[in-house]
């Protein structure tokens, strides 16, 4: 399909031009309609002269009314409608007076006086100027509503962007502190090689978080690669205690989701599943398509909610027996981001079986992100960068303390 060589613009984008276009079109249409009516009825030339005079009169009076209405439209309603009605009445009277005077010049003298002819003629200018005034106010009120709606939409977009930015910047503060603490410990132990490796991975991860837009979306493949950057850092701290598993369907990998959406879930799993247990835990990330929905699950083999301590500073949830336990700040963060991005058109579900473990299921509308940049082939769904053998040798316990 051929593209237009120009970009169409809204009719009312230039209000002055739109006013003059409507002004000439309206009064020109009224002139043409009366001229055609006179031609059909075989009226003489004097009728057409009167029609031209009436059209010029109406055009001129409507210009004066437009100036008055522009001053009155933003006043209090009583003043606006009262003074507008008075101005319209005077305009109709002036229009009718000029029209009757023009007719008296071309028609033979009638027994009816000027006042009687004026009263009989009032219906025509009242119809024209009344319709013109109604359209003037209707169009301007419509434009004001549109401007207010656009302004409100811009403000909401700015507020949403600010809130998304705030939510994203809450994602990994204690992860950063723990990583820096681990690097400091490695430096003190003179283990420069693992310290340098951890710094390199941390810089790659932070570079990604800084260049991504707060409210932007990425493909699930890109999100998984970001997770692997994060897990590569954490694996240097926990080594074999941190075990990961990814099961991503190829079709689901091309679906889009908000950037950095899954990282708080993995961080939450490390904090409450891997860190407290001597044997560590396995974190699994699965994704598949269910109809036209993208379903993502992040689970761990930790103790679940039943054995987690209550933390009053974090959001609380109720277990099956009514006991309040912490769900982690990352979960509340994700709930807010999903609500901002999808409204009610999403699913966020937490499952924790009695035998332990913790699973978060997210279901979103499937949106193919064809324009997104593909992740590097060597990183996509590869566990090589996360294997213990890929990490430099470190101590057999977590380095640093948990915040």
C-alpha positions, -999 to 999 in steps of 0.1 A, spaced: 0 0 0 14 34 -11 21 58 17 8 93 16 34 120 9 21 141 37 9 136 73 -28 146 78 -33 171 106 -64 175 128 -89 201 115 -89 221 147 -51 220 152 -50 256 139 -81 272 155 -79 304 135 -77 287 102 -105 264 112 -127 293 122 -123 311 89 -129 279 70 -161 272 88 -171 309 85 -167 310 47 -182 276 42 -212 283 64 -222 316 50 -212 306 15 -235 276 19 -264 298 31 -258 321 1 -258 293 -24 -289 277 -9 -309 309 -12 -296 316 -46 -306 281 -59 -340 286 -43 -345 319 -60 -333 305 -94 -358 276 -91 -386 300 -83 -375 323 -113 -372 354 -91 -358 386 -105 -323 400 -101 -333 422 -71 -338 391 -50 -302 380 -56 -290 415 -46 -309 412 -13 -294 377 -7 -259 390 -12 -266 419 12 -280 396 38 -250 372 35 -225 400 39 -245 414 69 -247 380 86 -210 374 80 -200 407 95 -223 405 125 -211 369 132 -175 383 133 -186 408 160 -204 381 179 -173 358 178 -153 386 195 -179 390 222 -184 353 227 -147 347 230 -146 371 259 -177 356 276 -170 319 272 -148 316 302 -169 337 325 -193 325 351 -223 307 335 -249 333 345 -228 361 329 -219 340 299 -255 330 289 -271 362 300 -248 385 280 -247 361 251 -285 361 249 -285 399 250 -258 401 223 -277 376 201 -309 396 205 -292 429 194 -275 411 165 -308 396 153 -324 430 155 -296 447 136 -296 419 109 -334 422 105 -332 460 103 -306 459 75 -325 432 57 -358 451 58 -341 482 47 -325 464 17 -359 450 7 -375 484 9 -351 496 -17 -360 471 -43 -397 463 -36 -426 487 -41 -439 505 -10 -461 483 12 -490 493 33 -473 476 63 -450 498 82 -413 492 89 -420 478 124 -445 452 110 -420 441 83 -392 439 109 -413 417 132 -422 394 102 -386 392 91 -371 384 125 -374 346 121 -348 344 94 -319 362 111 -329 345 144 -326 311 127 -292 319 111 -275 337 140 -290 314 166 -277 284 148 -243 301 143 -241 309 180 -250 274 191 -224 260 168 -198 285 181 -203 275 217 -207 238 210 -174 236 190 -155 257 215 -168 237 245 -158 205 227 -123 218 221 -120 228 257 -130 194 268 -106 178 244 -77 200 256 -85 192 293 -86 155 284 -53 157 266 -38 176 295 -51 151 320 -38 122 299 -3 138 298 -4 143 335 -15 107 341 13 95 317 39 116 336 26 103 370 26 67 357 61 71 344 73 86 377 56 58 396 71 31 374 105 47 378 101 48 415 90 12 416 120 1 394 145 20 415 133 0 445 142 -33 429 176 -42 441 191 -19 468 200 -47 492 213 -69 463 237 -40 455 247 -37 491 253 -74 495 273 -76 462 295 -46 472 300 -62 506 310 -94 490 335 -76 467 349 -58 497 354 -91 515 371 -107 485 394 -77 483 403 -81 520 410 -118 514 432 -108 485 411 -128 461 414 -103 433 404 -126 404 369 -134 418 365 -99 430 372 -86 395 348 -111 379 321 -100 403 327 -64 395 325 -71 358 292 -89 361 278 -62 384 288 -35 359 271 -54 331 239 -58 352 238 -22 363 245 -9 328 214 -28 316 192 -15 343 203 21 336 198 21 299 164 4 300 133 27 302 114 26 335 81 20 317 95 1 287 89 -35 277 113 -61 266 110 -96 253 109 -125 277 142 -137 261 158 -104 270 144 -106 305 158 -140 310 192 -129 299 190 -101 324 181 -126 351 212 -146 341 234 -116 346 219 -112 381 222 -149 389 258 -150 377 266 -125 404 246 -143 431 261 -177 421 296 -164 429 283 -158 464 263 -190 470 280 -213 445 264 -248 444 237 -237 469 221 -217 442 207 -240 415 187 -226 386 164 -241 359 148 -224 329 121 -239 307 110 -212 282 89 -221 252 103 -206 220 69 -189 212 67 -175 248 102 -161 245 91 -135 220 63 -122 242 68 -88 258 66 -78 294 77 -48 316 114 -45 320 129 -60 352 96 -76 362 110 -110 371 142 -99 389 125 -91 422 109 -126 422 143 -143 418 158 -119 444 130 -128 468 136 -165 462 173 -161 469 167 -142 501 140 -165 515 149 -199 500 186 -201 492 201 -179 519 184 -195 550 190 -231 541 224 -248 544 217 -269 513 204 -240 493 175 -242 469 166 -246 433 150 -216 415 129 -225 384 116 -201 357 91 -214 333 70 -197 306 45 -209 280 15 -197 260 -20 -205 272 -42 -194 244 -35 -157 238 -20 -153 273 16 -155 284 20 -175 316 52 -172 336 60 -191 368 89 -185 392 93 -211 419 118 -222 445 123 -252 467 127 -232 499 106 -234 531 77 -214 517 55 -191 537 49 -214 566 84 -212 580 92 -176 571 95 -151 600 71 -122 603 86 -89 592 63 -60 601 81 -36 577 71 -58 547 36 -66 532 19 -95 550 -1 -124 537 -23 -150 553 -16 -187 551 -43 -214 551 -44 -215 589 -47 -177 591 -11 -171 602 4 -138 590 38 -141 572 60 -119 551 57 -121 513 86 -97 506 87 -62 493 94 -74 458 60 -90 455 41 -58 464 63 -40 439 54 -63 411 17 -61 419 19 -23 415 38 -25 382 14 -50 368 -16 -28 378 1 2 362 9 -17 329 -22 -39 325 -49 -27 348 -72 -57 357 -61 -77 326 -35 -98 344 -31 -126 369 -8 -125 399 -11 -157 420 10 -171 449 11 -208 456 28 -224 486 21 -261 492 22 -276 528 54 -295 521 73 -263 513 83 -243 483 70 -210 469 56 -203 434 45 -170 418 24 -172 387 20 -142 364 -3 -143 334 -3 -114 309 -19 -107 275 5 -120 249 21 -92 229 47 -101 203 76 -77 205 90 -80 169 108 -47 171 127 -55 202 164 -62 198 171 -100 201 193 -112 229 228 -124 220 226 -160 208 253 -172 231 234 -160 262 198 -170 253 186 -198 276 222 -209 283 231 -222 317 268 -222 308 274 -187 322 257 -198 355 274 -231 361 297 -233 391 327 -242 369 323 -209 350 327 -189 382 361 -182 397 369 -203 428 356 -187 460 350 -198 496 324 -224 504 301 -201 522 282 -170 513 304 -139 514 291 -109 533 259 -105 552 223 -103 541 206 -69 545 
